Amino acid sequence: MAVNITSIKTSSNGIWQGDNPLHFAFPLLIVQTTLVLILSRSLAFILKPLRQPQVIAEIVGGIILGPSALGRNQSYLHRIFPSWSTPILETVASIGLLFFLFLVGLELDLRSIRRSGRRAFFIAAAGISLPFVSGVGVAFVLRSTLPGADSAGYGPFLVFMGVALSITAFPVLARILAELKLLTTQVGEIAMAAAAFNDVAAWVLLALAVALSGGEAGGHKSPLVSLWVLLCGVAFVAVQMVAVRPVMGWVAKRADGEGGVSEVWICLTLAGVLVSGFFTDFIGIHSIFGAFVFGLTVPKEGEFAGRLIERIEDFVSGLLLPLYFASSGLKTNVATIKGGKAWGLLVLVISTACAGKILGTFLVAVACGMAARESVALGVLMNTKGLVELIVLNIGKERKVLNDETFAILVLMALFTTFITTPSVMAIYKPARAGRNSHNRRKLQASSSPQSADARELRILACVHGHRDAPSIINLIETIRGGTKKSPLKLYIIHLVELTERSSSILMVRRARRNGLPFRSPLHSETHDQVSVAFEAYGQLGRVRVRPMIAISAMPTMHEDVCNVAEDKRVSLLVVPFHKHRAAGGDHDSGHMENMGPGWRAVNQRVMKKAPCSVAVLVDRGFGGDGQVGPAEVAHGVCVLFFGGPDDREALELASRMAEHPGVRVTAVRFVDGNKGKEDRPNIMLRPSPMKSADDSYTFSTAVMDREQEKELDEAAVAEFRRRTEGTASYEERPAGNVLEAVLVIGRSGAYELIVVGKGRFPSSMVAELAGRQAEHPELGPVGDALASSSHGVVSSVLVIQQHDVVHSDETPVSMVLDGGDATIVDVEDGGAQKNS
């Protein structure tokens, strides 16, 4: 039924006045947008374990909403996506697409393309040429087989088919490489460089295809029309590069000079996107071409490009862009692919696309000296399709070059080729990690030994989530540094950044330099990164060798980057910030903590399990104040709690280093069993409890250890601490009738800025009594958990130490069993291994 677009009203008067909101443009757009977002995000969550890019979920979501699935119900289609709403939905989606292509141009650095070398150019040329020729060949088959496919002219149809099969989706490829940690490997670098060449060539071919189709769509058969469109397009690009680019360079410098406060330059640039889009649409080329070219003119150096991305990417990529996929899905009807012949053509198109791209890339890559396995992986990566592919197909459908059946076949081809990229590359190519030695294990006690190879230098790796972590980490390092007068300190800082679908996170990854391990690079001074600036300033003032790095990774695999750096740099101590920290602007005595989310907690848990060295978790409650202090200004009170066991001995070793700092007052408190020898003291037995979860129960080592030997090691550690810190630290022993209360009294007192405690994976009898408590943060151990909890009124920062030892690497939740007697039995071995105390 025909609808007069001028009769459509924007908003309704409400249901109480008899209006149905779904009959009005704006309420219906809200419903459509909400439905699209919920479905696409749900599919993304489902596909996340398969490590699929967001674009897959959005394409599938669009197809589900369209006539291929839910759209088969005509009542749903006419209510939620009526035909009169299509122009409105596509207009809003086109605005999102316009700015997204501006972001793509903003990511693409033309100078880096020129620096990529001949190998990437030849690989890109082969990756375009062979699929393009194959696409032209398939076009002849489709025209002669599919009904209605020959309605368009030969020229536009052949060019659109060639472009559709030869495109590599640059943004999607960057996301897949980042997810697989291949971006800074040789394969990743060549793939990105070749994809950048491919992207530029694809836009040129697309402009050619649009120009050819425009001549026919307007009813003009004269080739002069297409020629004029092409010449005007070339003139537009020339004006942008010669005239607009210097202007945008001036704008970026002015904006950076004003510190990013003025909104004028941001608004001016966004207006430039719209104007550029209008001019290319005026010429006869799609408006997105203008937005893309305008993005190329914005300088990539400085902070201006980053602020642009920060301002618009979430709104564009998160809200508007899914609408474009929905509108594409509404045009895709898989039901139009009827009969065995049509499905055979789908297989032919997919096979041709894969074979052309993979074979062309493989042959040239091998000729350039790459290994066969890497060449195949490179070919699979270059076969990635995505948003740009959908843009080409939608333009072809709008220009009547592609009919419904051809359009559906090509959409499914793009979906399939992108879907198989990640699993195929994971199966084909696994880059070797250089220098990986699982037997090279380090801890503080070993590094302080004169026989240790690392005794001459203490190496620490500290992780930070953002600039808020910098002051406390710097103050902690300065406190530890007191014990490195004879053994210099080398500090590695790794800034942990979550890899998301945002363009800015991909842009950060692409800026990383190759340095032997993926996703790590020195933070360049020109980025003015607050984390880098803070630690580099500390290194200069404190004369400490500092190397800042950045790790951009997905949360589930971020611990691999941290552990690989720790292994590669041979560090003895790895410091990670707790997933909770004092609320910004909060009172020091309030104890209120902000939670950064379960993802960061899971990262810490995996780091503690997999780290090749000792680990320290810093629960920061404003350690050292709100800002960092110089070496001469350090004045901290530190208390180390000692119950016994390997973790506590490591904590005591760290405290002995702190005690050598002239501004640090160290107090060691050793808790001794005040009830020892009394008949009412119950015997405590810890047994494995498979039914318990490690997320809410304390875990202890499954190792069988000689408790008498452990006692001797404890005594030796205490004696060594007292010898090394004589005159610089105080030592006291306290009977512990109620261990929990005694520890909390120290934490609440405010007498110490920092409390150091071992995790206690092989617990003493006093710590074992706490095993039955409800755990809030079980990864910290019973004592550390009590001190870290915000409900106990503790005001001191807490440092929980886990000594690295292969013997203690396996842990299990336990159940506490009480029995009469004098002995304390720790039984965490299924075989019933017991050692009496």
GULUMTOR-444698 format. One record per residue (C-alpha): y negated, x, z negated. Coordinates in pm, whole numbers, padded with zeros to 5 digits, always signed. Layout:
<recs>
YXZ
...
</recs>
This chain:
<recs>
+00000+00000+00000
-00339+00142+00100
-00584+00202-00183
-00961+00230-00145
-01042+00552-00331
-01397+00429-00401
-01258+00135-00600
-01084+00363-00852
-01263+00379-01185
-01269+00685-01407
-01205+00532-01751
-01089+00200-01888
-01246-00041-02137
-00936-00026-02358
-00631-00240-02406
-00819-00488-02627
-01024-00590-02325
-00717-00625-02106
-00733-00290-01924
-00421-00082-01862
-00522+00286-01905
-00265+00390-01644
-00468+00205-01382
-00766+00436-01434
-00806+00791-01315
-00888+00989-01629
-00638+00833-01877
-00366+00866-01613
-00458+01231-01556
-00423+01292-01931
-00076+01135-01931
+00029+01333-01623
-00098+01662-01767
+00073+01604-02102
+00402+01519-01934
+00385+01828-01713
+00306+02060-02005
+00581+01923-02230
+00845+01944-01957
+00746+02292-01833
+00729+02440-02184
+01061+02281-02278
+01227+02428-01969
+01068+02767-02040
+01218+02759-02390
+01560+02669-02250
+01547+02944-01984
+01409+03210-02220
+01755+03345-02318
+01818+03403-01946
+01497+03612-01934
+01354+03403-01655
+00979+03414-01577
+00762+03114-01659
+00723+03031-01291
+01091+02927-01270
+01046+02666-01542
+00729+02535-01379
+00886+02505-01033
+01195+02332-01174
+00974+02105-01386
+00776+02003-01080
+01093+01924-00885
+01230+01717-01177
+00910+01512-01194
+00912+01453-00818
+01125+01233-00593
+01423+01469-00623
+01502+01352-00980
+01286+01123-01195
+01096+01006-00888
+01408+00825-00766
+01303+00559-01016
+01030+00384-00818
+00891+00211-01126
+00831+00547-01294
+00683+00697-00977
+00440+00409-00922
+00333+00400-01288
+00296+00772-01368
+00236+00928-01026
+00099+00650-00803
-00011+00752-00455
-00380+00691-00533
-00370+00952-00813
-00241+01230-00586
-00584+01346-00457
-00718+01354-00815
-00422+01552-00947
-00433+01794-00656
-00808+01845-00694
-00774+01944-01061
-00471+02161-00978
-00664+02328-00696
-00939+02430-00940
-00675+02596-01157
-00521+02759-00850
-00861+02886-00737
-00925+03066-01065
-00566+03189-01093
-00593+03360-00755
-00919+03510-00880
-00719+03653-01173
-00459+03791-00930
-00735+03966-00736
-00877+04089-01065
-00540+04248-01151
-00502+04417-00814
-00670+04758-00806
-00733+04866-00446
-00784+05228-00550
-00441+05239-00716
-00293+05105-00392
-00454+05390-00199
-00317+05639-00453
+00036+05502-00430
+00145+05738-00156
+00333+05712+00168
+00668+05627+00013
+00543+05301-00138
+00362+05219+00187
+00671+05273+00403
+00891+05075+00163
+00638+04790+00164
+00614+04797+00544
+00991+04778+00580
+01008+04508+00311
+00766+04296+00514
+00864+04374+00871
+01238+04305+00865
+01213+03978+00667
+00924+03866+00889
+01127+03925+01205
+01428+03756+01040
+01207+03461+00945
+01093+03426+01303
+01458+03423+01412
+01545+03157+01153
+01245+02953+01271
+01401+02916+01616
+01722+02789+01457
+01538+02540+01235
+01326+02405+01522
+01633+02339+01732
+01839+02189+01448
+01619+01993+01208
+01471+01667+01339
+01092+01679+01342
+01070+02054+01290
+00950+02104+01646
+00646+01880+01604
+00426+02178+01516
+00331+02446+01764
+00543+02755+01806
+00279+03002+01690
+00193+02850+01350
+00556+02761+01274
+00686+03110+01351
+00410+03279+01147
+00457+03047+00846
+00834+03105+00845
+00786+03481+00874
+00534+03487+00588
+00753+03261+00371
+01048+03500+00395
+00855+03826+00367
+00630+03758+00067
+00678+03935-00267
+00516+03759-00563
+00310+04034-00724
+00234+03858-01061
+00593+03737-01103
+00732+04081-01018
+00504+04242-01278
+00632+03996-01541
+00998+04062-01456
+00950+04441-01461
+00773+04419-01795
+01047+04199-01940
+01317+04443-01824
+01119+04748-01947
+01116+04894-01597
+00744+04894-01530
+00690+05264-01599
+01020+05384-01454
+01033+05524-01101
+01177+05199-00966
+00911+04994-01143
+00621+05210-01027
+00736+05204-00664
+00806+04829-00681
+00457+04755-00814
+00288+04979-00557
+00493+04833-00271
+00432+04479-00399
+00057+04549-00404
+00072+04658-00038
+00287+04353+00032
+00040+04124-00142
-00253+04241+00069
-00046+04214+00388
+00075+03868+00291
-00282+03743+00249
-00376+03880+00590
-00073+03708+00747
-00149+03388+00557
-00507+03392+00686
-00364+03437+01037
-00121+03148+00988
-00394+02920+00854
-00624+03012+01141
-00352+02937+01397
-00257+02608+01231
-00621+02506+01189
-00682+02511+01561
-00405+02263+01619
-00459+02047+01311
-00809+01964+01428
-00683+01856+01768
-00827+02161+01943
-00571+02343+02151
-00808+02620+02252
-00709+02957+02102
-01081+03037+02071
-01097+02820+01758
-00834+03030+01585
-01005+03346+01704
-01338+03234+01559
-01170+03151+01227
-01012+03496+01215
-01337+03675+01305
-01529+03480+01042
-01259+03566+00789
-01289+03936+00869
-01667+03911+00840
-01631+03740+00501
-01408+04021+00369
-01650+04283+00502
-01948+04118+00331
-01756+04094+00005
-01655+04460+00010
-01983+04604+00140
-02243+04380-00025
-02085+04183-00309
-01876+04465-00457
-02175+04687-00549
-02349+04383-00698
-02044+04307-00917
-02036+04672-01021
-02397+04639-01137
-02315+04312-01315
-02020+04473-01496
-02236+04766-01614
-02508+04533-01741
-02254+04316-01921
-02086+04618-02081
-02425+04756-02178
-02507+04434-02363
-02180+04454-02556
-02038+04135-02412
-02280+03913-02607
-02451+03751-02307
-02275+03462-02137
-02497+03486-01828
-02280+03741-01647
-01956+03555-01719
-02102+03230-01586
-02249+03408-01283
-01908+03554-01198
-01731+03220-01236
-01990+03061-01009
-01919+03342-00761
-01552+03238-00757
-01647+02882-00662
-01897+02989-00398
-01649+03231-00240
-01387+02957-00231
-01633+02722-00065
-01722+02972+00209
-01361+03042+00309
-01291+02669+00315
-01605+02626+00526
-01476+02891+00766
-01141+02718+00801
-00930+02941+00576
-00807+02802+00244
-01051+02832-00046
-00807+03038-00255
-00846+03323-00007
-01213+03353-00101
-01135+03351-00474
-00873+03625-00429
-01107+03850-00229
-01388+03795-00481
-01148+03905-00758
-01097+04234-00572
-01470+04306-00589
-01486+04302-00971
-01460+04655-01119
-01140+04720-01312
-01297+04983-01539
-01480+04895-01857
-01453+04581-02065
-01601+04324-01828
-01277+04249-01640
-01089+04218-01968
-01343+03971-02107
-01323+03763-01791
-00947+03741-01820
-00969+03662-02190
-01211+03376-02128
-01025+03189-01856
-00659+03287-01839
-00521+03063-02114
-00700+02755-01983
-00608+02827-01622
-00250+02954-01663
-00155+02731-01954
-00316+02401-01858
-00427+02379-01495
-00170+02590-01310
+00134+02381-01419
-00039+02086-01250
-00014+02272-00919
+00360+02311-00963
+00384+01943-01049
+00195+01846-00735
+00426+02074-00534
+00729+01912-00696
+00601+01568-00603
+00610+01681-00238
+00961+01829-00269
+01242+01585-00205
+01579+01756-00216
+01733+01430-00091
+01584+01501+00252
+01839+01783+00289
+02116+01562+00422
+02452+01652+00562
+02650+01972+00579
+02439+02110+00863
+02118+02090+00654
+02282+02253+00353
+02423+02518+00583
+02069+02588+00702
+01964+02628+00335
+02236+02889+00288
+02124+03057+00611
+01761+03072+00499
+01854+03213+00154
+02094+03468+00304
+01841+03577+00566
+01562+03609+00310
+01778+03817+00073
+01939+04030+00343
+01614+04103+00525
+01418+04202+00216
+01697+04394+00039
+01830+04569+00350
+01486+04668+00481
+01380+04805+00141
+01715+04978+00081
+01720+05166+00411
+01368+05304+00379
+01409+05384+00007
+01725+05584+00077
+01548+05761+00364
+01270+05851+00117
+01520+06020-00113
+01589+05751-00372
+01939+05700-00511
+02146+05417-00366
+02162+05219-00691
+01786+05246-00742
+01727+05148-00379
+01937+04833-00413
+01758+04741-00737
+01425+04796-00563
+01530+04566-00280
+01631+04292-00523
+01300+04326-00709
+01101+04306-00387
+01281+03980-00305
+01095+03803-00590
+00915+03489-00485
+00687+03265-00689
+00346+03105-00688
+00218+03272-00370
+00528+03145-00189
+00453+02790-00303
+00093+02828-00190
+00207+02928+00159
+00450+02638+00176
+00197+02384+00050
-00063+02499+00301
+00200+02473+00573
+00282+02118+00467
-00086+02021+00447
-00141+02156+00801
+00161+01958+00927
+00341+02281+01022
+00634+02216+00785
+00802+01876+00758
+00960+01740+00437
+01307+01881+00499
+01187+02229+00597
+00953+02231+00296
+01236+02138+00056
+01465+02407+00201
+01202+02678+00160
+01113+02569-00196
+01479+02593-00300
+01500+02932-00131
+01202+03059-00336
+01354+02919-00655
+01696+03075-00595
+01573+03420-00495
+01346+03445-00800
+01614+03312-01035
+01871+03576-00936
+01628+03869-00959
+01651+03935-01334
+02032+03907-01375
+02091+04103-01053
+01868+04393-01157
+02022+04396-01507
+02366+04424-01351
+02272+04686-01091
+02027+04918-01260
+02011+05044-01617
+01780+05344-01656
+01913+05619-01878
+01722+05708-02191
+01649+06076-02201
+01694+06265-02523
+01884+05991-02702
+02099+06134-02980
+02252+05883-03217
+02361+06157-03458
+02010+06290-03512
+01923+06104-03835
+01625+06186-04053
+01493+06105-04398
+01223+06241-04623
+01461+06414-04863
+01622+06600-04574
+01288+06696-04414
+01163+06844-04741
+01464+07071-04768
+01392+07433-04678
+01703+07434-04462
+01572+07144-04252
+01458+07217-03896
+01169+06974-03945
+01059+07117-04283
+00758+07286-04126
+00607+06955-04015
+00617+06602-04152
+00625+06350-03868
+00534+05990-03937
+00533+05695-03697
+00311+05406-03809
+00313+05066-03638
+00009+04837-03631
-00031+04480-03508
-00406+04498-03467
-00729+04653-03593
-00693+04476-03929
-00395+04696-04013
-00579+05021-03939
-00768+05078-04270
-00465+05026-04495
-00237+05238-04274
-00495+05518-04261
-00538+05508-04639
-00161+05518-04683
-00124+05815-04449
-00406+05998-04625
-00229+05933-04956
+00101+06070-04823
-00078+06363-04664
-00132+06519-05006
+00220+06662-04991
+00184+06825-04651
-00026+07130-04737
+00262+07361-04663
+00418+07129-04404
+00149+06989-04169
+00139+06621-04084
+00179+06486-03731
+00098+06119-03701
+00212+05888-03421
+00050+05544-03404
+00212+05270-03201
+00011+04954-03140
+00256+04665-03103
+00145+04402-02852
+00354+04099-02765
+00434+04065-02397
+00342+03713-02292
+00288+03523-01968
-00084+03602-01996
-00230+03812-01718
-00401+04041-01968
-00075+04154-02128
+00069+04237-01787
-00254+04419-01703
-00221+04626-02021
+00135+04719-01934
+00040+04821-01583
-00223+05057-01722
+00046+05245-01914
+00114+05595-01790
+00463+05713-01735
+00560+05948-02019
+00941+05940-02022
+00989+05618-02216
+00892+05270-02092
+00594+05080-02229
+00427+05366-02408
+00112+05551-02323
-00179+05717-02494
-00453+05463-02552
-00734+05576-02326
-01078+05622-02480
-01242+05423-02201
-01067+05108-02315
-01261+05125-02644
-00956+04992-02821
-01044+04941-03186
-00707+05066-03305
-00731+05382-03099
-01090+05450-03204
-01007+05412-03574
-00712+05649-03572
-00874+05905-03343
-01174+05913-03577
-00940+05965-03871
-00766+06248-03689
-01096+06426-03626
-01234+06377-03977
-00912+06454-04158
-00793+06726-03921
-00467+06545-03863
-00289+06550-03530
-00286+06187-03421
-00130+06045-03106
-00202+05674-03052
+00034+05485-02824
+00084+05126-02720
+00406+04926-02691
+00388+04600-02499
+00715+04418-02516
+00876+04082-02575
+00943+04010-02942
+01325+04016-02919
+01324+04371-02773
+01014+04521-02934
+01224+04704-03197
+01389+04902-02918
+01055+05053-02820
+00975+05141-03181
+01315+05297-03247
+01310+05489-02918
+00973+05643-03006
+01101+05733-03353
+01405+05898-03197
+01214+06076-02923
+00945+06211-03158
+01196+06303-03433
+00997+06134-03709
+01113+06132-04071
+00934+05815-04180
+00857+05495-03989
+00588+05272-04142
+00570+04905-04040
+00323+04643-04167
+00462+04341-04344
+00447+04014-04148
+00208+03878-04412
-00125+04026-04510
-00421+03934-04725
-00626+03652-04577
-00943+03762-04399
-01237+03739-04638
-01003+03639-04919
-01050+03740-05280
-00861+04054-05375
-00723+03881-05685
-00630+03553-05517
-00299+03678-05385
-00320+03447-05082
-00137+03590-04780
-00159+03494-04413
+00168+03471-04221
+00163+03628-03874
+00474+03435-03775
+00854+03465-03783
+00854+03676-03467
+00694+03974-03641
+00925+03934-03938
+01225+03948-03704
+01085+04265-03544
+01065+04431-03887
+01419+04323-03973
+01557+04468-03651
+01360+04790-03697
+01503+04833-04047
+01853+04781-03913
+01829+05006-03606
+01580+05280-03704
+01704+05642-03679
+01495+05745-03981
+01371+05616-04314
+01155+05302-04300
+00863+05194-04518
+00732+04835-04515
+00370+04807-04631
+00272+04479-04797
-00105+04514-04776
-00327+04346-05031
-00635+04546-04940
-00498+04892-05009
-00789+05134-05036
-01048+04859-04985
-01158+04688-04666
-01236+05013-04485
-01089+05356-04446
-01218+05642-04662
-01253+06011-04600
-01014+06268-04749
-01261+06359-05024
-01312+05993-05123
-00949+05902-05186
-00895+05768-05537
-00575+05570-05566
-00343+05483-05850
+00019+05480-05732
+00319+05364-05934
+00675+05435-05820
+00951+05224-05973
+01289+05395-06011
+01615+05212-06081
+01852+05452-05908
+02025+05470-05571
+01949+05629-05233
+01647+05408-05154
+01486+05476-05491
+01543+05849-05452
+01362+05835-05117
+01075+05646-05283
+01059+05915-05553
+01047+06187-05286
+00755+06012-05115
+00574+05975-05448
+00614+06348-05518
+00432+06418-05191
+00155+06175-05288
+00114+06345-05625
-00005+06664-05457
-00317+06484-05332
-00605+06557-05575
-00738+06199-05550
-00404+06023-05613
-00277+05941-05963
+00099+05895-05951
+00297+05733-06229
+00675+05724-06210
+00836+05450-06416
+01211+05479-06461
+01383+05170-06589
+01682+05229-06813
+01926+04965-06923
+01798+04852-07259
+02105+04635-07318
+02358+04903-07248
+02641+04900-07499
+02582+04548-07626
+02881+04317-07621
+02686+04021-07485
+02605+04213-07168
+02796+04041-06888
+02983+04230-06622
+02830+04175-06276
+03041+04170-05964
+02893+04140-05615
+03136+04013-05357
+03086+03956-04982
+02978+03601-04907
+03020+03523-04535
+02898+03168-04589
+02552+03292-04692
+02279+03368-04441
+02097+03702-04439
+01775+03506-04374
+01761+03367-04726
+01999+03589-04925
+01977+03953-05030
+02207+04190-04846
+02366+04501-04992
+02552+04797-04849
+02920+04759-04770
+02974+05131-04837
+03218+05248-05105
+03037+05501-05321
+03119+05701-05631
+02883+05572-05897
+02928+05880-06112
+02814+06095-05823
+02524+05856-05765
+02417+05900-06126
+02421+06276-06086
+02207+06250-05772
+01964+06020-05954
+01931+06265-06242
+01880+06554-06001
+01612+06359-05810
+01424+06277-06130
+01445+06636-06251
+01314+06764-05915
+01029+06512-05920
+00924+06618-06271
+00940+06984-06176
+00731+06941-05860
+00471+06713-06016
+00429+06878-06352
+00066+06841-06445
-00015+06616-06147
+00188+06302-06221
+00305+06114-06527
+00661+06007-06594
+00790+05747-06835
+01108+05562-06908
+01111+05198-07005
+01396+04981-07130
+01440+04680-06907
+01561+04376-07088
+01412+04147-06825
+01378+04355-06508
+01190+04094-06305
+00928+04028-06570
+00879+04400-06639
+00816+04468-06268
+00578+04173-06228
+00374+04282-06530
+00302+04610-06353
+00215+04429-06029
-00018+04185-06201
-00195+04442-06413
-00413+04575-06132
-00381+04925-06274
-00234+05055-05950
-00353+05008-05593
-00003+05076-05459
+00345+05022-05597
+00629+05214-05430
+00983+05082-05469
+01319+05131-05298
+01491+04845-05120
+01800+04888-05337
+02084+04836-05091
+02325+05007-05332
+02193+04848-05648
+02205+04962-06008
+02330+04717-06266
+01971+04609-06341
+01890+04531-05978
+02229+04365-05926
+02129+04103-06183
+01864+03980-05936
+02113+03926-05652
+02152+03559-05737
+01778+03482-05704
+01653+03264-05423
+01522+03518-05172
+01187+03467-05000
+01184+03800-04813
+01542+03934-04841
+01472+04228-04608
+01266+04384-04889
+01543+04379-05148
+01526+04198-05485
+01248+04404-05645
+01038+04440-05330
+01070+04067-05263
+00945+03978-05610
+00642+04205-05571
+00564+04081-05218
+00576+03712-05307
+00235+03548-05321
+00351+03307-05593
+00386+03570-05869
+00022+03675-05895
+00079+04038-05793
-00248+04204-05686
-00122+04551-05591
-00013+04650-05243
+00357+04727-05216
+00546+04990-05018
+00919+04921-04985
+01127+05225-04887
+01462+05220-04708
+01626+05560-04683
+01808+05620-04360
+02175+05688-04409
+02463+05601-04181
+02669+05515-04490
+02434+05228-04576
+02376+05094-04226
+02610+04796-04267
+02493+04526-04506
+02624+04185-04605
+02508+03889-04817
+02684+03874-05152
+02768+03635-05430
+02726+03735-05792
+03024+03681-06023
+02981+03719-06401
+03256+03835-06632
+03284+03974-06987
+03312+04340-07064
+03105+04652-07080
+03132+04778-06722
+02924+04690-06424
+03137+04653-06113
+02988+04650-05770
+03244+04518-05526
+03109+04459-05178
+03415+04570-04986
+03672+04318-04866
+03946+04552-04978
+03825+04519-05335
+03697+04875-05372
+03545+04912-05718
+03376+05191-05906
+03309+05146-06276
+02982+05253-06424
</recs>
